[in-house]
Amino acid sequence: MCPNDNGACTKPLLPRSEAGSDVIFLVGPDLWRFPGHRAVLAAANPVFEAMLHGPMASHETTIPIEDVDGRAFENLLRYLYKETVQLQSVSTALHTLYAAFKYQCGGLVKICVLYLDSQLDHSSVLEVYRHLRIYYDPSRSSDHSPQDDSSSSQQSSITPSAPPMEAIAFGGQTPPGQDVEYHSLSENSDDLNEVMSYCGALHHNCLQYIDLHSQEVLEQEQVEDLDLEGLRLIAERETLALTSECVLFDALVRWCNRECKRRQLELSAENKRAVLGEETIHTVRYLLMSSKEFLAGPMPSGLLHQNEITVILGHILGHPDSENPFLANVLPRMRTPRNRPRGQSVPLSRRSASLRCNGDITTSSGDSAMLRNGKRWGGRKYGKKDPKKPGKKKSKSCSPDREALEGHKRSTGSCIVEYVFSALSCVFD
């Protein structure tokens, strides 16, 4: 039992010097020294009990721990000695989260999750999302529809109580307008099965933040550090608030360039397409782009095959080839606009609780979600421009121009060939 779990036990003192301690931990690549008490740590934590008193226990005075960050280990000791855990950065909190899982301290996991939720912003949300995927598997609830409350109660205790929105993809379904259920974890609980509900809730909040701030988040360098599945789950989301699909496509291009370098592969079009995968490439809604956007980005990128370019460009120009079955299964999705972000955040910290209380996000029964009181995250309003600020300029490479496109449609299918040759000549020039 952890000291945190036994209110009757005398509070042990975290050693401030090596005097009186009977074990020294050398932690991390920098070999931070931490003195401790074998009896206290063994009684406080099952992992330390096995490490210090189990059949394979080390009886050495000095024990190396190479895979834990020094600050994270200090926070772990503070937690086990019932002292205040100090989290002062997202990086330290993520390292501490790793230590909390390794040493099975569910209460410390909760402390890290609450802090990370309070710190979510454009620059941190992808890093938090990437690390959460190490401990939390959203596929556990992928077979469960949020609309079925009865089946929710029959799930295993390790199934998170905050089902992630990425479990619903491309099936024509959208999340219901109901609040996400959330079961609180007792402050004195170290049950890792229960604590997974906290990780599920933070995972949900990360994805909701990405939905609301897709433009800014996808422009962050941290996109390039995601694993392929984590990237694809974001790209598939029906609720990304994108002003243009070019933003997503540019993020995919940056990711596959970085992945080729990680794998020490030549930066060829074939290798880029191979590491990204056809499934992820087809998550972009190409048919929502203008001809100028498509010719400037996806077409010369090399990620699309020539037959894909021909079919997609034909649909953009309004001259689809009805005889060509290629891409038939994904074209309907490529022309479907994404929905407004839906649902509510799970109140883990003051940040997410204030959003929930203020009703910043709500769901209507119509085609898109309305924002109550006209507010969105950060206090800005939808549908109204600040008279003191100039209008937002459109991206040079991704500026939709539907009216101009309609005026330049040709009556025959020859325009497709003209566009292709025109674009290719520009590329080779």
N, C-alpha and C positions, 0 to 999 in steps of 0.2 A: 504494500500500500504506500502511496506517496504521502509525505507529510501533509500535503494539501488535503488529503482525504480523511485525516484523523484529527479532529478538533481537540481531542483529549491529550494528544502527545505534546511534549515540550518542544518548543520551536528550536531546532538546531541552528547554530550560527555558522554562516558561510565563512570559512577560514580566510583571513586577510593576509596571512603569512603562512609559511610552510611549518612553522613551529606548532606542534600538536597534531599535525595531519599525519596520516599513515599511508597516503598514496598521492602520487603526482601524475597528472595527465599532461602529456606533450601533444598539443592539438594543432592541426593544420600544417600547411607547408612551412609556416614561419615558426613552428614549434613553440606556441604559447604555453606557458607553464601555469597549471591550475592545481593547487593543493586541495585535497578532499579527505573525507572520512569514509572508510570502507563500510562500516556498520550503518551509517546514516544513508548512504547512497544505495546500498543493497536493500535496506528496508523501504526506501522511497520508490524504487523503480525496478521492475522485473528484468530489464535488460542489464542494468548494473549488477543486479543480484547474480545473474548468470555469468557476467563478466568477472565478478570478484569472488564469488563463492560457489559457482557451478562446477560440474565435472571437468570442464575445460578452462577453469578460471586461471588467470595469471596471478602468481604470487609475487611478482616483481614489484618493487617499490615505485618504479616509473613505468607508466603504460602509455604507449603512443596511440593517438587517434588521428589518422591522417585525413579522413574524408569530411571533417566537420570544420567549419569556419571558427576562428577563435572567438569572435564576438558572439556567435550563435551558441557556442559551448558555455560561455559565461552566462548567457541568458538561461540556458538549460539548468545550470547549477543554481542560479537565482530562483528559478521556479521550484526546484526540488528542495531548496532550503527555505522556501516560503518567503522569499524576498521579492521586491518589486522588479518585474521584468522591464527592461528599458529598450524600447524599440524607437529608433530615431531616424530610420531611413527604410525605404522599400527594400533595398538590397539586404540590409541586416535582417529584416523581417522574413524575407524569403529564405535566407540561410538558416534562420532560427526555425522556420517551418520544416525544413529538411531534418534538422536535429530532433524536432518534436516528433516527427513520424518515426525516425530511426529508433528513438528511445521510448516510443509508445506513450507519449504524454499528451493525451487528448485535450486536457485543459490548456496546455501551452499552444496546441494547434488553434484552439479557439481564440486565444489572445492574438496570435499572428493574423488570423483571418479578419478579426474585427479591425485591427490596425490597417491591414492592406486595403480593406474596403474604404476606410476613411481617406486613403491616399490615392484612390483611383483618379487618374487624369490622362490626357492625351499621351504623355510620355511614359506612363507606367502601366497602363492597362494591358498592353500586349505582353509585357514581361510577366505580370501576375498571371495572366491567362496561360502563358506557356508553362510556367512552373506548376500551376494547378493541375495541368493535364498529366503530370507525372504521378500524382497521388489519386486523382479523381477520374473515374472512367464514366463518361456520360452515356456510354452504350448500355449501361445497366438498366437505364430507364427508357431506352430507345424503342422498346416494344410496348411501352405503356403510353396510352393516349391520355393527355391531361384532362380530357373530357370525361374519363371514366373514373369517378371518385371511388367507386366500390373496389375496383382492382387496386387502387392505391393503397388501401388499408391492408391488402393481402400481400404486399411486396415484402421482401426480406428486409430485416432491420438495417442492412447495409445500403439499401436503396435510398438515395438522397431524397429528402422531402421537397426539394425545390427542383422539379424536372426542368432540364435545360431546354431552351427554345430550339437548339440545333437538332433535337430529336425529331422535329417536324420539317421535312424538306421535300420540296418539289412534288408533293402528293396532292396538291390542290387544297391542303388543309392549312389553317392558320390557328395560332394559339387562341383559346377562348378568352373572353374578357373577365375571367375570374382572377382573384388574388392568388398568388403563389402560396401554397401552404408551407408553414415553417414551424418546426418543432424546436423549441429552445433547448439548449444543453445546460444541465446543472453546472454551476460554477465548480463543484467538487467532483465532477465526473471526468474520468480519463478513458472512458469507453470509446475506442476508435471507431466502432460501428456507428455510434451516435454522432461522433464529430464529423463524419462524412456528410451529414446534412448541412453543416456549416460550409464545408468545401463546395457542396453543390449549390448553396445559396450564393457564395462569392462567384462561382463560375457563371451563374445566371446573371449576376450584376455586371460582370465583365462583358458578357455578350450584349447585354442591354446598353451598356455605355458605348460599345463599339457600334451598335445600331444607330444610336443618336448622334454620334460624332464620327461617322464612317469616313468622311472626307479627310479630317485631320488625322485620325488614327492610321489610316492606310498609307499616309504619306510619311509615317514614322519609320526610322531605320530598323526598329525592332521587328517589323514584318518579316525581314529577311532571316530572322533567327527562329521562326516558327518551324515546327515539323510539318510535313506535307499534309497530314490529316487535319491538323489544327488550322492550317491555312485554308484547306478546302471547306471545312465546316463554316468558316467565316464567309468565304466567297459564295457559298450556297444559300446563305440566309436571305429569306424573302423580305426582311425588314431593314436592310441597309439603307440609310438615308444618303444616297449618292446623288450628286447633281449631274454626274455623267458616269457611264460605265467605263470610260477611259481611266478613271482613277483606280478602279479595281484592276484593269488590264495592266496598267503601269506597275502596280504592286506585284502582280504575278511575274512580270518580266524581270523586275529587280530580284525577286526571290529565286527564280531559276538561274539567273546569272551568278548569284551567291552560292547556290547549291552546286553548280558545276565547279566552282572554285574550291568548295569544300571537298568535293570528290576528286579533285585534280583532273577534271575532264576538260577537253577542248571546248571553247565557247562557240560551238557550232549550233546551227538551228536544230539539227537532229538531236543533239545531246540535251539542249534546252527543253525540247518537246518531250523527250524521254523522261527527264527527271520530274517535270511538272505533271505529266500524265494527261491523257485525253479528257478524262472526267473533270479534272480541274480546269483545263482550258475551256471547256464548254460551259462553265458556270457563268461566264461573262455574257451579258445580254447584248450581243453584237447588233441585233436588229433595232435596238434603241439608239444606236449611234447614227450620226449623219454620215453621208458619203465622205465628206472631208475628214472626219474623225477616223473612219475606218481605213481610208487610204493613207493617212498619216501615221497610224499606229499599228493595228493588228496585221494589215496586209504585208508591209515590208518586214515585220518582226521575225518571220520564219517559223513562228509557232503554229501557224495554220497551213495545212496542205493546200495545194492549188485547187483541188475540187471543193474544198471547204470555202475557199475565198470566192470561187465562182458562184456557189449556191448562196452564200450569205450576201455578197454584193448584189446579186440579182434581186434578192428580197428587199434590200435597202433601197434599191432604185425602182422598186415597184414592178419588176419583170421576173417573177419567180418562174423557175422551170418546173412545171407540174409533173413532168415525166421523170424527174430525177428524185429517187427516194433517199438520196444521201442526206444525212442529218435530220431526217423526218421526225425522229423521236425527240430531238432537243430543240427544234425550231420554235415550237409553241412557247416553250419557256424563254427562249431568247428574245421573243417579242413582247413578253409580259412585263409591265412595269413592276418594280418592287413596291411593297406596301410601306405605309408609315410604321415606325416602331410601335409595338403594342405591349400591353401588360404593365406591371409595376415592379419596381425594385424590391428586393427583400431587405427589410430594415436591420442591417447589421451594425451600422455606425451612425453618427449624427448626420453624415453626408447622405446616406441612402434613406434614413428615416425622415429627414426633412423633405426629401423629394416625394416620398410616399404621402406624408401628411399634407403637403401643399398641393397634391393632386397634379403634379407636373405631367404625368403620363396617364392617359385613359384610353379606353377602347370603345369605339362606336360600332353599331351594327351595319353601318354603311360600307362603302368601298375603301375608305381609309380611316385611320385613327385621328380623332380631333384632340387638340391639346387644351385641357381645361385651363380657363383664365388666360389663354393665349401665351402661356409660359412654356419654356423648355429648360433643359439643364443649363445652368449658368445665368438664369434670369433673363435671357433674351426672348423675344417674342417672335412667333411665326406670323407671317402674313403682313407684317408692318416693318417699314424701314425707318431707321433712325434719321430724322431730318438733318442732324448735324454731321452724319457720315455719308460719304458718297456711296453709290450703289456698287455692289461687288462686281469686279470685272470678271468676265468669263475667260476660261483658259484658252490660250491661243490654239492648242492642239485638240481641245475637246470642247468646242463651242457649237452646240446643236443649231442647225439652221434648216428647220423643216420646211419653212415657206419657200426658201430658195430652192430646196431640193425638189419640191413639188413643181416649181416653175420650170425646172430643167429636165423633167422626165421626157423620155423619148417614146415614140409610138411603137418602136420595134425593139427586139432584143439585142440589136447591134450595139446599143450603148454600153452594155456590159463589157464587150470586148474592147471598146474604145477606152473605157475607164481603166481596164486592166493594163492595156498597152501604154496608156498615158502615165499611169503610176510607175510601171516598170521602167519606162524611159527616164523618168525623173530620178529613180533610184540609181540606175546605171550612170546617168550623167553626174 
